Amino acid sequence: MTLLLSYPTTVSPISFAFGAMIGSFLNVCVLRLPKIASIVTPPSHCPKCKARISFYDNIPLLSYLLLLGRCRFCRERISPRYFFIELLMGGGAVAFSLTFLEALACGTSAIATGVGGIPEQVEDGVTGFLVSGGDAKALAERVGQLLEDDVLLQRIGVRAAAVARERFDRNSQTFGYLDWYETAIMSRKTNALAPENTLAGG
């Protein structure tokens, strides 16, 4: 069994970029699925002038900023929702570090600071240990505890691998995203069918 130590956590540009791309894909799903439209064809296009969006105008976050939130061709304003969903998903991917999921899946015991999305992955005392940011003494104690107790190190590693399979495997994550899509789609349909809000007098 091995030991993964993360202290303090660092921001990963790769994780952020990956999350932003997921956000871009979510934008497509939320826009097209309620219309029973394919999420593959036709390629991305401006909803106003129907002009096809080139790959360099479809880079998450960056293209929106460079084009000042407008279509390159008709200059119609693009909803800032696209930008903020990509930003939100990018930030979420950084908080929910894939490093720990990979470590857990390999049966590696982890010691980390309990910040961001890490506590959702590392269960203190079960699949690893969490320490407070800046608490070097607690960190050293946990490292020593695992290095001196081979049985504990092995038990946590075995449990970590089991939890990774149960909660974070491909199937559970896929169905989780599908549930999220369905919720977003139903919310969009409900809002579209709801009458406009009016202010009641008196």
Backbone bond lengths (Angstrom), bond angles and torsions (degrees), N, CA, C in turn:
res aa  C-N    CA-C-N  psi(-1)  N-CA   C-N-CA  omega(-1)  CA-C   N-CA-C  phi
1 M - - - 1.465 - - 1.531 110.25 -
2 T 1.310 116.11 145.33 1.456 121.32 -179.80 1.523 110.00 -116.46
3 L 1.311 115.06 173.45 1.460 121.63 -175.01 1.519 109.43 -129.27
4 L 1.348 116.12 128.54 1.453 121.45 175.91 1.514 108.81 -105.59
5 L 1.315 115.65 127.45 1.460 121.13 -178.98 1.516 109.29 -119.13
6 S 1.323 116.79 126.30 1.465 121.12 177.80 1.510 109.09 -131.51
7 Y 1.342 115.95 111.16 1.462 119.53 -177.05 1.517 109.98 -161.39
8 P 1.324 119.25 115.69 1.455 125.34 -12.43 1.508 110.70 -80.71
9 T 1.328 118.33 177.23 1.451 121.58 178.83 1.523 109.46 -72.69
10 T 1.324 116.21 151.28 1.458 121.24 179.76 1.515 109.87 -121.52
11 V 1.323 116.49 152.14 1.459 121.63 178.45 1.523 108.91 -79.92
12 S 1.313 116.90 131.55 1.461 121.56 -179.24 1.516 110.31 -106.52
13 P 1.334 118.45 114.43 1.464 121.09 177.12 1.527 112.15 -59.42
14 I 1.336 115.83 -33.46 1.468 119.31 -179.68 1.522 110.04 -66.85
15 S 1.321 117.09 -43.64 1.460 120.67 178.31 1.523 110.45 -62.72
16 F 1.331 116.64 -40.80 1.464 120.32 179.76 1.524 110.55 -63.26
17 A 1.325 117.07 -45.14 1.459 121.03 -179.42 1.526 110.67 -63.49
18 F 1.324 116.32 -41.37 1.461 120.76 179.18 1.527 110.35 -63.35
19 G 1.324 116.99 -43.45 1.456 120.74 178.45 1.510 112.27 -63.89
20 A 1.342 117.20 -39.61 1.462 121.05 178.73 1.524 110.78 -63.87
21 M 1.335 117.06 -36.64 1.466 120.03 177.66 1.526 110.97 -66.81
22 I 1.332 116.47 -38.48 1.463 119.52 175.22 1.527 109.82 -62.47
23 G 1.331 116.40 -40.69 1.459 120.49 177.45 1.516 111.89 -60.56
24 S 1.330 116.95 -39.81 1.456 121.26 177.68 1.522 110.80 -63.02
25 F 1.323 116.09 -40.79 1.469 120.48 178.16 1.532 111.07 -67.00
26 L 1.321 116.78 -38.66 1.461 120.51 177.08 1.528 110.72 -61.25
27 N 1.314 116.80 -39.13 1.465 120.14 177.55 1.523 111.06 -58.24
28 V 1.328 116.22 -42.00 1.462 120.62 178.90 1.526 110.35 -63.76
29 C 1.329 116.13 -45.19 1.469 120.65 -177.91 1.526 111.33 -62.66
30 V 1.319 117.01 -46.85 1.463 121.13 -177.54 1.526 110.83 -64.35
31 L 1.335 117.25 -32.46 1.458 121.03 -178.61 1.530 111.79 -78.78
32 R 1.337 117.33 -39.57 1.468 120.19 -170.56 1.530 115.02 -96.79
33 L 1.326 117.19 -37.71 1.459 118.63 -174.28 1.528 113.89 -60.45
34 P 1.336 119.93 -39.37 1.476 118.21 177.60 1.528 112.85 -61.31
35 K 1.341 116.83 -23.29 1.462 121.17 179.09 1.530 111.50 -92.11
36 I 1.341 116.56 6.70 1.470 122.55 -176.48 1.528 109.37 55.63
37 A 1.313 116.17 40.50 1.469 121.69 -179.99 1.527 109.92 -104.67
38 S 1.307 116.21 152.96 1.453 121.53 179.31 1.526 110.10 -67.29
39 I 1.336 115.16 142.90 1.466 119.22 176.49 1.527 110.84 -91.21
40 V 1.346 116.56 2.53 1.470 121.63 -179.26 1.520 110.90 -106.76
41 T 1.325 116.66 -47.16 1.464 121.40 -179.75 1.521 109.54 -125.82
42 P 1.305 119.09 147.78 1.473 126.17 -6.43 1.519 111.21 -71.75
43 P 1.333 117.96 166.94 1.472 120.61 178.12 1.525 110.73 -60.89
44 S 1.307 116.04 167.41 1.463 120.94 -179.40 1.522 110.50 -54.89
45 H 1.326 115.59 135.66 1.456 120.38 -178.32 1.524 109.66 -149.13
46 C 1.308 115.86 161.14 1.459 121.26 178.45 1.522 109.08 -71.05
47 P 1.326 119.21 127.02 1.467 120.63 -179.59 1.526 112.90 -66.04
48 K 1.335 117.19 -17.08 1.466 120.54 -178.17 1.521 111.56 -89.92
49 C 1.337 117.55 -60.25 1.465 120.85 -175.71 1.524 113.14 -97.30
50 K 1.337 117.19 -6.13 1.467 123.69 177.67 1.525 113.60 68.52
51 A 1.317 118.31 9.87 1.465 120.83 178.59 1.528 110.04 -68.16
52 R 1.312 115.83 138.36 1.469 120.65 -179.78 1.520 110.09 -68.02
53 I 1.311 115.94 136.65 1.462 121.41 -179.56 1.523 109.15 -91.04
54 S 1.322 117.13 119.51 1.465 121.68 179.57 1.527 110.28 -69.35
55 F 1.337 114.89 161.46 1.456 119.78 -176.61 1.526 111.68 -60.16
56 Y 1.345 116.64 -34.98 1.463 119.30 -177.91 1.528 112.19 -75.12
57 D 1.325 117.01 -13.13 1.459 120.45 174.15 1.522 111.30 -99.65
58 N 1.335 116.28 5.47 1.462 121.23 -175.93 1.522 111.57 -120.88
59 I 1.322 116.55 21.73 1.467 120.83 178.02 1.536 107.87 -79.82
60 P 1.339 117.86 122.21 1.469 119.82 -176.92 1.531 112.56 -50.61
61 L 1.307 115.80 134.92 1.464 125.33 177.17 1.525 113.02 68.67
62 L 1.329 117.14 -55.16 1.461 121.11 -172.91 1.533 112.15 -62.57
63 S 1.345 116.59 -46.52 1.465 119.72 -178.40 1.522 111.25 -63.76
64 Y 1.316 116.76 -38.42 1.469 120.12 179.45 1.529 110.05 -60.50
65 L 1.318 116.11 -42.97 1.469 120.12 -179.25 1.529 111.76 -68.74
66 L 1.330 116.66 -42.91 1.464 120.22 -178.02 1.521 111.93 -66.61
67 L 1.334 116.64 -33.33 1.466 120.72 -179.73 1.525 111.94 -91.61
68 L 1.337 115.39 4.91 1.468 121.03 179.03 1.522 111.98 56.78
69 G 1.344 115.48 34.37 1.456 120.28 175.77 1.511 114.44 70.70
70 R 1.348 117.46 28.10 1.465 120.16 -178.88 1.529 110.51 -133.80
71 C 1.327 115.27 156.39 1.463 120.88 175.33 1.527 108.72 -67.27
72 R 1.338 116.79 138.24 1.461 120.91 -178.97 1.536 111.50 -63.44
73 F 1.336 117.01 -29.61 1.459 120.50 -172.00 1.529 113.33 -94.72
74 C 1.336 117.31 -55.21 1.464 118.86 -176.22 1.525 112.86 -97.49
75 R 1.333 116.37 -6.38 1.470 123.30 179.50 1.525 113.02 63.38
76 E 1.335 115.98 17.42 1.465 119.23 174.72 1.523 108.95 -66.95
77 R 1.326 115.66 141.24 1.463 119.63 -179.11 1.525 110.54 -69.59
78 I 1.330 116.41 135.73 1.465 123.27 177.41 1.523 108.31 -95.69
79 S 1.322 115.97 135.82 1.461 120.17 -177.48 1.534 110.48 -57.44
80 P 1.321 118.29 133.76 1.470 120.70 177.69 1.527 112.77 -67.01
81 R 1.339 115.87 -9.77 1.463 119.48 178.02 1.522 111.19 -56.12
82 Y 1.358 116.44 -40.27 1.460 120.51 -179.52 1.526 110.73 -59.30
83 F 1.311 115.67 -45.52 1.467 120.79 -179.06 1.524 111.21 -63.46
84 F 1.324 117.04 -45.82 1.459 119.96 -174.13 1.527 112.38 -71.92
85 I 1.331 117.76 -32.12 1.466 119.62 175.93 1.524 110.12 -66.82
86 E 1.329 116.56 -41.77 1.468 119.86 177.45 1.525 110.80 -64.36
87 L 1.326 116.49 -40.48 1.462 120.73 178.97 1.529 110.76 -65.64
88 L 1.324 116.06 -42.23 1.466 120.95 -179.97 1.521 111.52 -63.78
89 M 1.317 116.83 -44.41 1.461 120.48 -179.64 1.529 111.48 -69.44
90 G 1.332 116.95 -34.62 1.460 119.69 176.27 1.516 111.35 -64.01
91 G 1.348 115.68 -45.68 1.463 119.41 177.40 1.513 112.42 -64.36
92 G 1.333 116.51 -37.03 1.459 119.92 178.78 1.513 112.48 -65.55
93 A 1.334 116.24 -36.83 1.466 120.13 179.11 1.521 111.22 -66.49
94 V 1.332 117.06 -34.52 1.463 120.70 177.83 1.527 109.77 -67.73
95 A 1.341 115.60 -44.63 1.469 119.19 -179.53 1.518 111.23 -65.44
96 F 1.352 115.16 -37.40 1.463 119.96 -178.40 1.522 107.89 -97.01
97 S 1.312 115.70 78.70 1.462 121.62 -172.54 1.523 112.11 -65.67
98 L 1.339 115.94 128.85 1.459 120.61 177.48 1.525 111.82 -73.31
99 T 1.319 116.93 -17.26 1.466 120.18 179.87 1.517 111.16 -57.73
100 F 1.330 115.80 -43.19 1.456 119.12 -178.31 1.522 112.25 -71.09
101 L 1.326 117.72 -35.49 1.460 119.96 177.10 1.524 110.49 -62.83
102 E 1.320 116.25 -41.88 1.460 120.23 178.49 1.528 110.69 -64.65
103 A 1.328 116.01 -40.01 1.460 120.16 179.23 1.525 111.00 -65.51
104 L 1.333 116.71 -45.07 1.461 120.37 179.64 1.525 110.77 -61.41
105 A 1.327 116.16 -44.00 1.462 120.42 -178.67 1.526 111.62 -61.35
106 C 1.327 116.89 -27.69 1.476 121.41 179.17 1.524 112.12 -89.09
107 G 1.341 116.86 4.12 1.462 120.17 179.84 1.508 113.32 74.77
108 T 1.322 116.42 31.86 1.456 121.49 -179.34 1.522 110.68 -97.15
109 S 1.304 117.04 128.24 1.457 121.13 175.99 1.521 108.85 -72.97
110 A 1.338 116.69 137.57 1.464 120.36 -174.46 1.522 111.09 -120.88
111 I 1.325 114.96 142.38 1.463 121.88 170.86 1.523 106.21 -124.77
112 A 1.325 116.88 123.55 1.459 119.79 -174.88 1.515 110.84 -148.38
113 T 1.323 115.20 165.46 1.455 120.25 172.75 1.526 108.48 -77.14
114 G 1.322 116.71 140.65 1.458 121.66 -176.25 1.511 112.45 -82.87
115 V 1.328 117.48 66.20 1.457 121.72 -178.84 1.525 109.45 -126.64
116 G 1.345 115.32 163.82 1.454 120.69 177.36 1.518 112.12 58.02
117 G 1.332 115.86 -137.17 1.456 120.89 -178.69 1.515 113.75 -91.43
118 I 1.342 117.20 4.44 1.466 120.43 -176.90 1.535 112.82 -62.24
119 P 1.341 120.11 -42.76 1.473 118.59 179.26 1.527 113.80 -60.50
120 E 1.331 117.16 -21.27 1.454 119.98 177.09 1.521 110.99 -73.61
121 Q 1.335 116.20 -22.51 1.464 120.91 -178.54 1.523 112.34 -101.10
122 V 1.321 116.00 -42.14 1.470 121.13 -177.71 1.525 108.92 -102.51
123 E 1.327 115.96 111.86 1.466 121.12 178.36 1.527 108.55 -89.96
124 D 1.309 115.52 117.70 1.463 121.06 -173.49 1.522 112.03 -56.99
125 G 1.329 116.09 122.95 1.452 121.58 178.82 1.512 114.82 82.70
126 V 1.334 117.19 -5.25 1.469 120.84 -177.83 1.529 110.63 -115.05
127 T 1.328 117.07 -56.38 1.464 120.46 178.60 1.531 111.56 -111.04
128 G 1.303 116.13 6.46 1.457 121.86 -179.84 1.517 109.49 162.08
129 F 1.314 116.85 -162.36 1.464 120.83 178.72 1.524 109.67 -131.74
130 L 1.332 115.60 143.47 1.453 122.25 175.87 1.525 109.11 -112.89
131 V 1.322 116.24 139.36 1.462 121.29 176.30 1.518 108.68 -128.08
132 S 1.293 116.38 158.16 1.462 120.91 178.78 1.522 110.11 -73.93
133 G 1.320 115.84 146.98 1.450 120.17 177.44 1.518 111.03 -61.01
134 G 1.316 117.82 131.14 1.454 121.92 179.60 1.520 114.75 88.80
135 D 1.347 116.30 -5.52 1.473 119.10 -178.68 1.527 109.27 -93.30
136 A 1.324 116.13 80.86 1.465 121.69 -177.22 1.525 111.65 -66.29
137 K 1.331 116.62 -31.82 1.466 119.95 -179.53 1.525 110.58 -65.63
138 A 1.331 117.23 -45.54 1.462 120.93 179.25 1.521 110.54 -63.44
139 L 1.326 115.57 -38.26 1.459 120.45 178.51 1.523 110.83 -61.02
140 A 1.316 116.03 -48.00 1.466 120.86 -179.59 1.524 111.30 -62.77
141 E 1.325 116.69 -38.47 1.462 120.69 179.66 1.525 111.26 -64.53
142 R 1.329 116.59 -42.27 1.468 119.99 -179.77 1.526 111.36 -67.71
143 V 1.326 116.68 -39.85 1.465 119.88 177.69 1.520 110.05 -61.90
144 G 1.330 116.45 -46.74 1.459 120.56 179.08 1.518 111.94 -61.85
145 Q 1.322 116.64 -40.34 1.465 121.35 -179.63 1.523 111.42 -59.68
146 L 1.333 116.96 -44.86 1.455 119.65 -178.90 1.520 112.56 -73.58
147 L 1.322 117.31 -37.28 1.461 120.11 -178.91 1.523 111.92 -70.05
148 E 1.337 117.04 -26.53 1.462 120.88 -179.06 1.519 113.21 -91.05
149 D 1.330 117.63 -14.29 1.463 121.08 -176.09 1.527 109.43 -122.23
150 D 1.334 115.51 92.22 1.470 120.10 -178.12 1.515 112.27 -63.48
151 V 1.323 116.99 -34.27 1.471 120.60 -179.72 1.524 110.78 -65.37
152 L 1.339 116.21 -44.52 1.461 121.10 178.33 1.521 110.77 -64.50
153 L 1.322 117.03 -42.50 1.459 121.84 179.92 1.527 110.51 -60.40
154 Q 1.327 116.04 -43.06 1.462 120.23 -179.49 1.530 111.10 -70.41
155 R 1.339 116.92 -41.35 1.469 120.50 -179.14 1.528 111.29 -62.22
156 I 1.326 116.52 -44.24 1.468 120.38 179.57 1.529 110.35 -66.37
157 G 1.337 116.95 -38.81 1.459 119.95 179.06 1.522 112.24 -63.43
158 V 1.320 116.67 -42.64 1.469 121.26 179.02 1.529 110.38 -64.41
159 R 1.329 115.67 -43.48 1.468 119.67 179.75 1.533 110.85 -66.84
160 A 1.324 116.88 -36.98 1.465 120.91 178.93 1.529 110.87 -61.14
161 A 1.329 116.38 -44.70 1.467 120.27 179.35 1.519 110.96 -63.66
162 A 1.338 116.99 -39.54 1.468 120.99 -179.90 1.526 111.05 -65.40
163 V 1.333 116.69 -42.98 1.472 120.69 -179.90 1.524 110.46 -65.44
164 A 1.330 116.72 -39.71 1.463 120.22 178.83 1.523 110.49 -60.63
165 R 1.330 117.19 -40.59 1.467 120.80 178.90 1.522 111.29 -69.07
166 E 1.342 116.82 -39.16 1.459 120.79 -175.54 1.527 112.68 -73.24
167 R 1.342 116.96 -42.25 1.467 120.80 -170.80 1.515 114.89 -103.44
168 F 1.322 117.17 -28.23 1.467 118.79 -170.14 1.522 113.95 -123.24
169 D 1.327 117.84 19.21 1.453 118.91 178.72 1.539 110.00 -74.00
170 R 1.303 116.73 170.15 1.461 122.01 -174.66 1.524 112.61 -58.57
171 N 1.330 117.29 -42.87 1.460 120.29 -176.93 1.524 112.03 -66.21
172 S 1.332 117.06 -46.94 1.461 119.49 -178.49 1.522 111.05 -65.04
173 Q 1.328 117.55 -37.32 1.456 120.40 178.52 1.523 111.39 -69.15
174 T 1.341 116.63 -38.96 1.461 120.39 179.10 1.520 110.80 -63.16
175 F 1.342 116.72 -48.25 1.463 119.66 179.82 1.523 111.46 -66.32
176 G 1.336 116.40 -30.19 1.456 119.30 176.32 1.521 111.41 -64.69
177 Y 1.346 116.20 -43.16 1.464 120.00 177.54 1.532 110.76 -65.58
178 L 1.341 116.91 -39.61 1.462 119.80 179.02 1.523 111.18 -62.45
179 D 1.318 116.78 -40.44 1.470 120.06 176.67 1.525 110.46 -62.21
180 W 1.338 115.53 -40.21 1.465 119.91 179.37 1.524 110.34 -63.65
181 Y 1.349 116.10 -43.14 1.464 120.34 178.53 1.524 110.89 -60.20
182 E 1.351 115.72 -47.01 1.466 119.92 -177.81 1.518 111.42 -61.84
183 T 1.322 116.40 -39.31 1.466 119.91 177.73 1.528 111.00 -63.38
184 A 1.350 115.70 -43.87 1.458 119.84 179.50 1.523 111.35 -64.78
185 I 1.325 116.12 -40.04 1.465 120.48 -179.33 1.523 110.98 -66.63
186 M 1.326 117.13 -45.39 1.465 120.80 179.88 1.519 110.58 -63.25
187 S 1.340 116.56 -37.88 1.457 120.09 177.99 1.523 110.41 -64.10
188 R 1.335 116.28 -41.16 1.464 121.08 179.86 1.528 110.52 -64.98
189 K 1.356 116.74 -42.17 1.461 120.61 179.20 1.519 110.93 -64.63
190 T 1.339 116.38 -41.42 1.465 120.95 -179.82 1.525 110.78 -62.45
191 N 1.324 115.81 -43.16 1.462 120.01 179.64 1.527 111.76 -66.40
192 A 1.342 116.47 -34.96 1.462 120.42 -179.24 1.527 111.48 -69.77
193 L 1.353 116.16 -32.55 1.458 120.36 -177.39 1.517 113.06 -87.25
194 A 1.325 116.66 -18.68 1.458 119.96 -176.80 1.516 110.99 -70.51
195 P 1.354 117.43 139.54 1.461 119.61 177.28 1.526 110.29 -67.10
196 E 1.327 116.25 155.99 1.460 119.59 -179.13 1.517 109.91 -64.81
197 N 1.327 113.83 141.27 1.457 118.48 179.47 1.524 110.71 -67.01
198 T 1.310 116.59 137.18 1.466 121.66 177.62 1.512 108.77 -127.15
199 L 1.303 115.33 152.34 1.446 120.07 178.91 1.523 109.03 -90.72
200 A 1.309 117.03 124.12 1.448 121.01 -179.19 1.535 108.82 -83.56
201 G 1.324 116.17 131.77 1.449 119.19 179.78 1.506 111.86 -77.64
202 G 1.321 115.90 162.74 1.468 119.71 177.95 1.471 111.05 80.73
